[in-house]
Amino acid sequence: MPPPDDATRLYHILDSACKAAVFVRGKSREDLDSDELLALALVRLLEVIGEASTGITERLRAKYPEIPWREMANTRNRLIHGYFDISYDLVWETITKELPPLTRRLKRIFKEENY
């Protein structure tokens, strides 16, 4: 089986970001402290976003330098390797503030790239 292409990886990023938006709808930051299932789901979605971002080709990265490719991968690495010290403040901030504009931009990339 061939490795996933850019379209597949972008879809995984976009799908995970959209799921995160649905999961936090009607929730507050405090819910992360009291709802373990929510916290685990959001962390996992950020891990998927970061992992998928590492496989994006250099061609696409160069074409869309405004996308925080490296930061997404770094977030994944921090969550995976620092699992014992996750900052839910940063998880919440990432999902509620950083993912919405990323989602909009990824949707435009899908159209521009004819995916």
C-alpha positions in Angstrom: 0.0 0.0 0.0 1.5 3.4 -0.9 1.9 6.0 1.7 -0.8 8.6 2.1 -0.6 11.6 -0.2 -1.0 15.3 0.6 -4.7 15.2 0.0 -5.2 12.4 2.4 -3.1 14.0 5.1 -4.8 17.3 4.7 -8.1 15.6 5.0 -7.0 14.0 8.3 -5.9 17.4 9.6 -9.1 19.1 8.5 -11.3 16.2 9.8 -9.6 16.2 13.2 -9.9 20.0 13.5 -13.6 19.9 12.6 -14.2 17.1 15.1 -12.4 19.1 17.8 -14.7 22.1 17.1 -17.8 20.0 17.5 -16.5 18.4 20.7 -15.9 21.8 22.4 -19.2 23.4 21.2 -21.1 24.4 24.4 -18.1 23.5 26.6 -15.9 25.6 28.7 -12.2 25.3 29.6 -13.2 23.9 33.0 -14.8 20.9 31.3 -11.4 19.6 30.4 -10.6 19.2 34.0 -13.9 17.4 34.8 -14.5 15.4 31.6 -11.7 12.9 31.0 -13.3 11.6 27.8 -13.3 15.1 26.3 -9.8 15.8 27.4 -8.5 12.5 25.9 -10.4 13.0 22.7 -9.1 16.6 22.2 -5.5 15.5 22.9 -5.8 12.6 20.5 -7.2 14.9 17.7 -4.2 17.3 18.2 -1.9 14.3 18.0 -3.5 13.2 14.7 -3.2 16.8 13.3 0.5 16.9 14.2 1.3 13.5 12.9 -0.5 14.1 9.6 1.3 17.4 9.2 4.7 15.7 9.3 3.9 13.8 6.1 3.0 16.8 4.0 5.4 17.1 1.1 7.9 19.9 0.9 6.2 21.2 -2.3 3.0 21.8 -0.4 4.7 23.2 2.7 6.6 25.7 0.5 3.4 26.6 -1.4 1.5 27.4 1.8 4.1 28.7 4.3 1.4 30.4 6.3 0.2 27.0 7.6 2.1 26.2 10.9 3.3 22.8 9.7 6.2 22.7 12.2 4.2 24.0 15.1 1.5 21.3 14.5 4.2 18.6 14.6 5.8 20.1 17.6 2.5 20.1 19.4 2.1 16.4 18.6 5.6 15.7 19.9 5.0 17.6 23.1 1.7 15.8 23.7 3.1 12.3 23.0 6.4 12.7 24.8 5.2 14.9 27.6 1.9 13.1 28.3 2.5 13.3 32.0 2.5 17.1 31.9 -0.1 18.3 29.4 -1.3 21.8 29.8 -5.0 21.8 29.2 -4.9 25.6 29.0 -2.8 25.2 25.9 -4.9 22.4 24.5 -8.0 24.7 25.0 -6.3 27.7 23.5 -5.1 25.7 20.5 -8.5 24.2 19.7 -10.6 27.3 20.3 -8.3 30.0 18.9 -5.8 28.4 16.5 -7.9 25.7 14.8 -10.8 27.8 13.5 -8.6 29.9 11.2 -6.5 26.8 10.2 -9.7 25.0 9.3 -10.8 27.9 7.0 -7.4 28.0 5.3 -7.3 24.2 4.8 -10.7 24.4 3.1 -9.3 27.0 0.7 -6.3 24.8 0.0 -8.5 21.9 -0.9 -10.2 24.1 -3.5 -7.0 25.6 -4.8 -5.4 22.1 -5.1 -8.5 20.5 -6.6 -8.6 17.8 -3.9 
